Amino acid sequence: MTAADIADTPGPGLGTLLIEDIDSVLARDPAARGRFEVLTTYPGVHAVIWHRLANVLWRHRLPYVARLIQFMTRMLTQIDIHPAARIGRRLFIDHGTGVVIGETAVLGDDCTLYHGVTLGGTSWRKGKRHPTLGNGVVIGAGAKVLGPIEVGNGVRIGANSVVVTPVPANRTVVGIPGRVVRSEGGRSPDGFDLDHHLVPDPVGKALACLLDRVELLESRVGQAGLGEADDSACEGGCSCGSLLKQPGAHVVGVHVGSARRGR
């Protein structure tokens, strides 16, 4: 899906697009109870409707009026969509607060964006500088997709991820920077699955590495005949060493002794 695809392909009228946008909410939000409720109470729908009008004005060389509509829409919905952005059919912006879609962004059909999503640029240069999303892309809350990259059809991006490199179709991406944690297949029968449980934990990995290192050093000290470290030496009288030795124990804290002890 490219900007040319959307611009050059004859599409339905605004009325048809409006009905499709409303019905997409009913299909993807179990809290939605009817078309009238969606039309009157969903800021994401309002933002998309006004953007479609602003985009028509932008393409007819009325940029000031288009930007004025963008400004008023942002004031009312807290959703900022540049009027030049190319948006496909049935876009659903859920909750919506804080969503930003840049000038040269392109979105395919049936995309879903949650609150706090940014489709942003990484350069001040003119020209293509925002992402291109394929069809059926889902982006979780707070995620950032930055730069003139392509995100393939059916991609899922987990909450708070930062994606700065292209993503092939039908992948799930999580983390900072975003990395693929799931390839094609294996989707939940109840809908999309953003695999948030697979978000990398750099702090946990660092702690695990430190604990492995401590265990290695303690084993070397024991082999040298210097005895085993005193587990009760931690501040506060804790027994972190004995806790860590229990089968199935998990790390619940890190205790660092005062450097002044040896002085």
C-alpha positions as CSV (number, residue, x, y, z in Angstrom):
1,M,0.0,0.0,0.0
2,T,1.5,3.3,-1.1
3,A,0.3,6.9,-1.3
4,A,-0.1,6.4,-5.1
5,D,-2.4,3.4,-4.5
6,I,-4.8,5.4,-2.4
7,A,-4.6,8.6,-4.5
8,D,-5.0,6.9,-7.9
9,T,-7.6,4.3,-7.0
10,P,-11.2,5.5,-7.4
11,G,-12.8,5.1,-4.0
12,P,-16.4,5.3,-2.6
13,G,-18.0,8.6,-1.6
14,L,-17.8,10.2,1.8
15,G,-21.2,8.8,2.8
16,T,-20.1,5.2,2.1
17,L,-16.8,5.8,3.9
18,L,-18.7,7.2,6.9
19,I,-20.9,4.1,7.2
20,E,-17.9,1.8,6.9
21,D,-16.0,3.7,9.6
22,I,-18.9,3.4,12.0
23,D,-19.5,-0.3,11.2
24,S,-15.7,-1.0,11.7
25,V,-16.1,0.3,15.3
26,L,-19.1,-2.0,15.9
27,A,-17.0,-4.9,14.6
28,R,-13.9,-4.2,16.7
29,D,-15.2,-2.7,19.9
30,P,-17.4,-4.9,22.1
31,A,-18.5,-1.8,24.1
32,A,-20.1,-0.2,21.0
33,R,-23.9,-0.7,21.0
34,G,-25.2,1.0,17.9
35,R,-24.4,3.2,15.0
36,F,-26.0,6.3,16.6
37,E,-23.9,5.9,19.7
38,V,-20.7,5.4,17.7
39,L,-21.5,8.5,15.5
40,T,-22.2,10.8,18.4
41,T,-19.8,9.6,21.2
42,Y,-16.6,8.2,19.6
43,P,-13.9,10.9,19.1
44,G,-11.9,8.5,16.9
45,V,-14.8,8.4,14.4
46,H,-15.2,12.2,14.6
47,A,-11.5,12.7,13.8
48,V,-11.6,10.3,10.8
49,I,-14.7,11.9,9.4
50,W,-13.3,15.4,9.6
51,H,-10.0,14.2,8.3
52,R,-11.6,12.8,5.2
53,L,-13.2,16.2,4.5
54,A,-10.0,18.0,5.2
55,N,-8.1,15.7,2.8
56,V,-10.5,16.4,0.0
57,L,-9.9,20.2,0.5
58,W,-6.2,19.6,0.7
59,R,-6.1,17.8,-2.6
60,H,-8.2,20.6,-4.1
61,R,-5.5,23.1,-3.2
62,L,-7.3,24.6,-0.2
63,P,-4.6,24.0,2.4
64,Y,-5.6,26.7,4.8
65,V,-9.2,25.5,5.2
66,A,-7.9,22.0,5.5
67,R,-5.5,22.9,8.2
68,L,-8.2,24.9,10.0
69,I,-10.4,21.8,10.1
70,Q,-7.4,19.8,11.4
71,F,-6.9,22.4,14.2
72,M,-10.5,22.4,15.2
73,T,-10.6,18.6,15.1
74,R,-7.5,18.4,17.3
75,M,-9.1,20.8,19.8
76,L,-12.3,18.7,20.0
77,T,-10.9,15.1,19.9
78,Q,-7.2,15.4,21.0
79,I,-6.4,13.5,17.8
80,D,-4.0,15.2,15.3
81,I,-4.2,14.0,11.7
82,H,-2.5,16.0,9.1
83,P,-4.9,16.7,6.2
84,A,-2.4,15.4,3.6
85,A,-2.1,12.0,5.3
86,R,-3.6,9.2,3.1
87,I,-6.0,7.0,5.1
88,G,-7.7,3.9,3.7
89,R,-11.1,2.5,4.5
90,R,-12.5,1.4,7.8
91,L,-9.9,3.1,10.1
92,F,-10.7,2.6,13.8
93,I,-9.0,4.9,16.3
94,D,-10.0,3.5,19.7
95,H,-10.1,6.0,22.6
96,G,-7.9,8.2,20.5
97,T,-6.3,10.7,22.9
98,G,-2.8,11.6,21.8
99,V,-2.9,9.9,18.4
100,V,-0.7,11.8,15.9
101,I,-0.5,11.0,12.1
102,G,2.0,12.9,10.1
103,E,1.7,14.6,6.7
104,T,3.2,11.9,4.5
105,A,1.8,8.9,6.4
106,V,-0.1,6.3,4.5
107,L,-2.6,3.9,6.1
108,G,-4.1,0.9,4.3
109,D,-7.6,-0.5,4.9
110,D,-8.9,-1.9,8.2
111,C,-6.2,-0.4,10.4
112,T,-6.7,0.0,14.2
113,L,-4.8,2.5,16.3
114,Y,-5.1,2.9,20.0
115,H,-4.5,6.0,22.1
116,G,-1.1,7.6,22.2
117,V,0.0,6.2,18.8
118,T,2.4,8.3,16.8
119,L,3.1,7.8,13.1
120,G,5.9,10.3,13.0
121,G,8.9,11.4,11.1
122,T,12.6,11.3,11.9
123,S,13.8,14.2,9.7
124,W,13.0,17.9,9.0
125,R,13.5,17.4,5.3
126,K,10.5,17.6,2.9
127,G,9.3,14.6,1.1
128,K,8.3,11.2,2.3
129,R,9.3,11.0,6.0
130,H,6.4,9.1,7.7
131,P,5.4,5.4,7.8
132,T,3.4,3.5,5.3
133,L,1.0,0.9,6.9
134,G,-0.4,-2.0,5.0
135,N,-3.9,-3.4,5.4
136,G,-5.1,-4.7,8.7
137,V,-2.3,-3.3,10.8
138,V,-3.0,-3.0,14.6
139,I,-0.9,-0.6,16.7
140,G,-1.2,-0.8,20.5
141,A,-1.4,2.1,22.9
142,G,1.5,4.5,23.1
143,A,3.5,2.8,20.3
144,K,5.6,5.0,18.0
145,V,6.3,4.1,14.3
146,L,8.9,6.6,13.0
147,G,10.4,7.4,9.7
148,P,9.6,6.5,6.0
149,I,9.4,2.8,6.7
150,E,6.9,0.2,5.4
151,V,4.8,-1.9,7.8
152,G,3.4,-4.9,6.0
153,N,-0.2,-6.2,5.9
154,G,-1.5,-7.8,9.1
155,V,1.3,-6.5,11.4
156,R,0.7,-6.1,15.1
157,I,2.7,-3.6,17.1
158,G,2.6,-3.9,20.9
159,A,1.9,-1.1,23.4
160,N,4.7,1.4,23.9
161,S,6.9,-0.2,21.2
162,V,9.2,2.0,19.1
163,V,9.5,0.8,15.5
164,V,12.1,2.5,13.3
165,T,12.8,-0.3,10.7
166,P,10.6,-2.0,8.1
167,V,8.4,-4.9,9.3
168,P,7.4,-7.7,6.9
169,A,3.7,-8.8,6.7
170,N,2.0,-10.7,9.4
171,R,4.5,-10.2,12.1
172,T,4.1,-9.1,15.8
173,V,6.6,-6.5,17.0
174,V,7.2,-5.4,20.6
175,G,9.8,-3.6,22.6
176,I,12.2,-0.6,22.3
177,P,13.5,-0.8,19.7
178,G,10.8,-3.0,18.2
179,R,11.7,-6.6,17.4
180,V,9.7,-9.4,15.9
181,V,8.4,-11.9,18.4
182,R,5.9,-13.8,16.3
183,S,5.7,-14.6,12.6
184,E,2.7,-15.7,10.6
185,G,0.0,-17.8,12.2
186,G,-0.9,-18.5,15.8
187,R,-3.4,-15.7,16.1
188,S,-6.0,-15.7,18.9
189,P,-9.4,-17.0,17.8
190,D,-10.9,-14.1,19.8
191,G,-9.2,-11.4,17.7
192,F,-5.8,-10.0,17.3
193,D,-3.1,-10.7,19.9
194,L,-0.4,-8.1,20.5
195,D,1.7,-10.6,22.5
196,H,2.4,-8.0,25.3
197,H,3.7,-10.9,27.5
198,L,6.7,-11.1,25.1
199,V,7.8,-7.5,25.6
200,P,11.6,-7.6,26.4
201,D,12.6,-6.8,29.9
202,P,16.1,-5.4,29.8
203,V,16.3,-4.8,33.6
204,G,15.3,-8.4,34.3
205,K,17.9,-9.6,31.9
206,A,20.6,-7.4,33.5
207,L,19.7,-8.7,36.9
208,A,19.7,-12.3,35.7
209,C,23.2,-11.7,34.2
210,L,24.4,-10.2,37.5
211,L,23.1,-13.1,39.5
212,D,24.8,-15.6,37.2
213,R,28.0,-13.7,37.6
214,V,27.7,-13.7,41.4
215,E,27.0,-17.4,41.4
216,L,30.1,-18.0,39.3
217,L,32.3,-15.9,41.6
218,E,30.9,-17.6,44.7
219,S,31.7,-21.0,43.2
220,R,35.2,-19.9,42.4
221,V,35.7,-18.6,46.0
222,G,34.5,-21.9,47.4
223,Q,36.8,-23.9,45.1
224,A,39.7,-21.7,46.4
225,G,38.9,-22.7,49.9
226,L,38.0,-19.3,51.1
227,G,34.7,-20.3,52.5
228,E,31.2,-19.3,51.5
229,A,29.9,-15.7,51.7
230,D,27.8,-14.8,54.7
231,D,24.2,-14.6,53.5
232,S,23.2,-12.6,56.6
233,A,25.6,-9.7,55.7
234,C,23.0,-7.7,53.8
235,E,21.7,-4.5,55.2
236,G,18.4,-4.8,57.0
237,G,19.2,-8.3,58.2
238,C,17.7,-9.9,55.1
239,S,18.6,-13.4,53.9
240,C,18.7,-12.8,50.2
241,G,21.3,-15.5,49.6
242,S,19.2,-18.2,51.4
243,L,16.1,-17.1,49.5
244,L,17.8,-17.3,46.2
245,K,18.9,-20.9,47.0
246,Q,15.4,-22.1,47.5
247,P,14.0,-24.2,44.6
248,G,11.8,-22.1,42.3
249,A,12.7,-18.8,44.0
250,H,12.3,-15.6,42.1
251,V,14.3,-12.4,42.4
252,V,12.3,-9.9,44.5
253,G,15.0,-7.4,45.2
254,V,18.7,-6.6,45.0
255,H,20.6,-5.7,48.2
256,V,23.9,-3.8,48.0
257,G,26.0,-3.7,51.1
258,S,27.6,-0.4,52.1
259,A,31.0,0.3,50.7
260,R,32.0,1.7,54.1
261,R,32.0,-1.8,55.7
262,G,35.4,-2.5,54.4
263,R,36.9,0.8,55.5
